[in-house]
Amino acid sequence: MHHFADLVSNHAADDRTCDYMLMSLIRQFETKLLDLFSQGLLSGTTHTCIGQEANAIALMAAIDKDIDTVWSNHRCHGHFLAYCGEVHRLFAEIVGRASGVCGGRGGSQHLAWRNFFSSGIQGGLVPLAVGTALADRDKGAITNVFLGDGTMGEGYVYEGLNLASLWDCPVLFVVEDNGIAQTTPRDRGVAGRIAERARPFDIESASVRSTDLAVLKPAAQEAARYVRERGRPFWLHIETVRLRAHSKSDDTRSEAELEALRELDCLDLLRAGMNGETDLLDTEVAAYLDACFDAAMKDPEPCA
Ligand SMILES: Cc1ncc(C[n+]2csc(CCOP(=O)(O)OP(=O)(O)O)c2C)c(N)n1
């Protein structure tokens, strides 16, 4: 399969078109996954980042993919696709094919590709992120680690903040605060203010409440620039929205609440600023996704 970057370069008009195609790709990739699960065509589980795609695009645009490292979590597809655009390999991984990102053995949550790693253990990657930041500091590289609001109760997070500050580790902590952990609203699971969590560790921070890529991109650039230039950790808190269930069907929120959240859909915000060409782009992205999925299904399974 040709790479997603080739499809984008056919349209390479401007950054906004590239961003739109990537956001459409992530949205349609995950919507397709949910459809495939509901048809019984996929096994295991999955967590979609539908509604949060702009965070991934903003952060991946802010790093140097040649040297920086990214640690992601259970909600990793958007981070991964924005990092490398390896659509066929991600589908192949999820359907358990040898051509997958991890040879078909990692599944939806456990990806390792170049300097990108993900794991479903909440907070478990924070110590590793601090470690890679320390190890690669002299190369001028930074490390980016994604966390959710529901992960604020994990001790690893605070051990990581402590050492990152003490040892001047260039690590960017990105909290995607979607206000809910599985089915537990933030106010029932997290005490205090997430935006200020890093302050007692003498770590600088910023808090952004937006799903607008035009707002998130400069915030991510500024945070990454700080980490690289100062050689210090930074805590970027993003208040965002999860538009679909935690995994496949476990959503206890009311339709009225979801309706209000849909008003903040990052894809709609981006689409609103474009001139009607988005339908064509969506169609091309959909055709590319279908071709990648069909190719993955034809790939061989890993040896036993
Ligand atoms: C250590 C650990 N405890 C529990 C779980 C089960 N679990 C997976 S995701 C999740 C909720 C995570 O919430 P949050 O950090 O807010 O991220 P979000 O799912 O909202 O992106 C839970 C409890 C886990 N994966 N790891």
Ligand as a Chemical Component Dictionary entry (heavy atoms), coordinates in Angstrom:
data_LIG
# 
_chem_comp.id                   LIG 
_chem_comp.type                 NON-POLYMER 
_chem_comp.pdbx_formal_charge   1 
_chem_comp.three_letter_code    LIG 
# 
loop_
_chem_comp_atom.comp_id 
_chem_comp_atom.atom_id 
_chem_comp_atom.alt_atom_id 
_chem_comp_atom.type_symbol 
_chem_comp_atom.charge 
_chem_comp_atom.model_Cartn_x 
_chem_comp_atom.model_Cartn_y 
_chem_comp_atom.model_Cartn_z 
_chem_comp_atom.pdbx_ordinal 
LIG C1  C1  C 0 -3.301  0.637 36.134 1  
LIG C2  C2  C 0 -4.623  0.497 35.399 2  
LIG N1  N1  N 0 -5.773  0.528 36.099 3  
LIG C3  C3  C 0 -6.969  0.385 35.459 4  
LIG C4  C4  C 0 -7.004  0.219 34.097 5  
LIG C5  C5  C 0 -8.350  0.046 33.369 6  
LIG N2  N2  N 1 -8.627  1.302 32.618 7  
LIG C6  C6  C 0 -8.287  1.422 31.319 8  
LIG S1  S1  S 0 -8.606  2.943 30.730 9  
LIG C7  C7  C 0 -9.269  3.434 32.191 10 
LIG C8  C8  C 0 -9.793  4.836 32.350 11 
LIG C9  C9  C 0 -8.753  5.835 31.953 12 
LIG O1  O1  O 0 -9.246  7.123 32.109 13 
LIG P1  P1  P 0 -8.387  8.368 31.695 14 
LIG O2  O2  O 0 -7.012  8.280 32.257 15 
LIG O3  O3  O 0 -9.185  9.565 32.055 16 
LIG O4  O4  O 0 -8.234  8.242 30.128 17 
LIG P2  P2  P 0 -9.399  8.205 29.036 18 
LIG O5  O5  O 0 -9.869  6.783 28.964 19 
LIG O6  O6  O 0 -10.465 9.136 29.459 20 
LIG O7  O7  O 0 -8.726  8.623 27.788 21 
LIG C10 C10 C 0 -9.228  2.416 33.124 22 
LIG C11 C11 C 0 -9.722  2.521 34.507 23 
LIG C12 C12 C 0 -5.774  0.203 33.406 24 
LIG N3  N3  N 0 -5.735  0.078 32.085 25 
LIG N4  N4  N 0 -4.593  0.357 34.077 26 
# 
loop_
_chem_comp_bond.comp_id 
_chem_comp_bond.atom_id_1 
_chem_comp_bond.atom_id_2 
_chem_comp_bond.value_order 
_chem_comp_bond.pdbx_ordinal 
LIG C1  C2  SING 1  
LIG C2  N1  SING 2  
LIG C2  N4  DOUB 3  
LIG N1  C3  DOUB 4  
LIG C3  C4  SING 5  
LIG C4  C5  SING 6  
LIG C4  C12 DOUB 7  
LIG C5  N2  SING 8  
LIG N2  C6  DOUB 9  
LIG N2  C10 SING 10 
LIG C6  S1  SING 11 
LIG S1  C7  SING 12 
LIG C7  C8  SING 13 
LIG C7  C10 DOUB 14 
LIG C8  C9  SING 15 
LIG C9  O1  SING 16 
LIG O1  P1  SING 17 
LIG P1  O2  DOUB 18 
LIG P1  O3  SING 19 
LIG P1  O4  SING 20 
LIG O4  P2  SING 21 
LIG P2  O5  DOUB 22 
LIG P2  O6  SING 23 
LIG P2  O7  SING 24 
LIG C10 C11 SING 25 
LIG C12 N3  SING 26 
LIG C12 N4  SING 27 
# 
